[in-house]
Amino acid sequence: MSIFSRKPTTEPAVDVFDAPTTAVDDLTGSYTIDPSHSRIGFSARHAMVTTVRGSFRDFTGTATIDAADPAASSVSLTIKTASIDTGNADRDGHLVSADFFDAEVNPEITFVSTAVAKVDEDTWAITGDLSIAGTTKSLTIAFDETGSAQDPFGNLRAGFEGSTALNRKDWGLTWNAALETGGLLVSEKIKLELDISAIKNA
């Protein structure tokens, strides 16, 4: 047999991220949000023409899921205000100033659930106290389960995607500028998007 046709003596390496995973039926347990595989984003209309999108780069969170009694479930989320990122340093600087979030005085944005309900097989409605810039108001976020699996490292992961909309003026974020053509520079309506990957605690 030629050395050029000899069978390899070792099997090719397997990428652990390509290894098969196992779906999980019962998600009951306590979880920690994995920031490196999660995103908390937002969008707003700018000058009544375009949509500006951004996200927060620094956040932590926990969740408790009770599949048998969804109302016993809970969620807690803490966001570092100064970690806001819209891809424009000047705009980010304005957002963390006293005109908007006043990050020096209000270094964190928090969300703590007050009620959790299972709407259908894959949808949850989570109502909680959202605190921004010293103002706390109730907000409901609809979350869809996007999947669950035992990853190659032995972690049980659960994925959720949530979205809602709010009026920033309700949280005291009132700064704006009038346009010469009519209308305002920044929309009052803000859309929130949350893509969450949570790891079950051992």
TAGINOR-V750029 format. One record per residue. PHI is phi in radians with two decimals (999 if undefined). Layout:
((PHI) (PHI))
This chain:
((999) (-1.21) (-1.14) (-1.39) (-1.97) (-1.17) (-1.20) (-1.07) (-1.47) (-2.24) (-1.36) (-1.08) (-1.15) (-1.85) (-1.25) (-1.09) (-1.34) (-1.69) (-1.21) (-1.14) (-2.05) (-2.07) (-1.18) (-2.08) (-1.50) (-1.83) (-1.61) (-0.95) (2.60) (-1.79) (-2.32) (-2.10) (-1.18) (-1.66) (-1.08) (-1.24) (-2.14) (-2.27) (-2.56) (-2.06) (-2.13) (-2.65) (-2.58) (-2.57) (-1.39) (-2.06) (0.99) (1.07) (-2.15) (-2.09) (-1.90) (-1.74) (-2.03) (-2.68) (-2.71) (-1.90) (-1.56) (-2.19) (-2.73) (-2.38) (-2.94) (-2.37) (-2.60) (-2.12) (-1.96) (-2.10) (-1.12) (-1.33) (-2.37) (-0.93) (-1.12) (-1.49) (-1.35) (-2.71) (-2.48) (-2.42) (-2.42) (-2.22) (-2.06) (-1.40) (-0.99) (-1.22) (-1.50) (-1.05) (-2.52) (-1.93) (1.47) (-2.45) (-1.08) (-1.13) (-1.15) (-1.09) (-1.09) (-1.19) (-1.14) (-1.53) (-1.38) (-1.16) (-1.16) (-2.19) (-1.39) (0.88) (-1.07) (-1.15) (-1.49) (-2.15) (-1.24) (-2.32) (-1.95) (-2.24) (-2.37) (-2.23) (-1.16) (-2.09) (-2.75) (-2.27) (-2.39) (-1.67) (-1.36) (-2.66) (-1.00) (-2.09) (-2.11) (-2.07) (-2.00) (-2.00) (-1.82) (-2.76) (-1.58) (-1.75) (-1.92) (-2.33) (0.89) (1.48) (-2.02) (-2.07) (-2.46) (-1.38) (-2.54) (-1.91) (-2.10) (-1.58) (-2.07) (-1.85) (-1.22) (-1.81) (2.57) (-2.57) (-2.87) (-1.59) (-1.37) (-1.08) (-1.65) (1.58) (-1.51) (-1.52) (-1.97) (-2.25) (-1.98) (-2.47) (-2.15) (-2.19) (-2.69) (-2.89) (-2.38) (-2.50) (-1.73) (-1.06) (-1.13) (-1.13) (-1.87) (1.39) (-1.60) (-1.83) (-1.01) (-2.84) (-2.46) (-1.38) (-1.61) (-1.08) (-1.52) (1.76) (1.57) (-2.15) (-1.18) (-2.10) (-1.17) (-1.34) (-1.38) (-2.12) (-1.68) (-1.95) (-2.35) (-2.20) (-1.93) (-2.05) (-2.03) (-2.04) (-1.83) (-1.22) (-1.26) (-1.18))
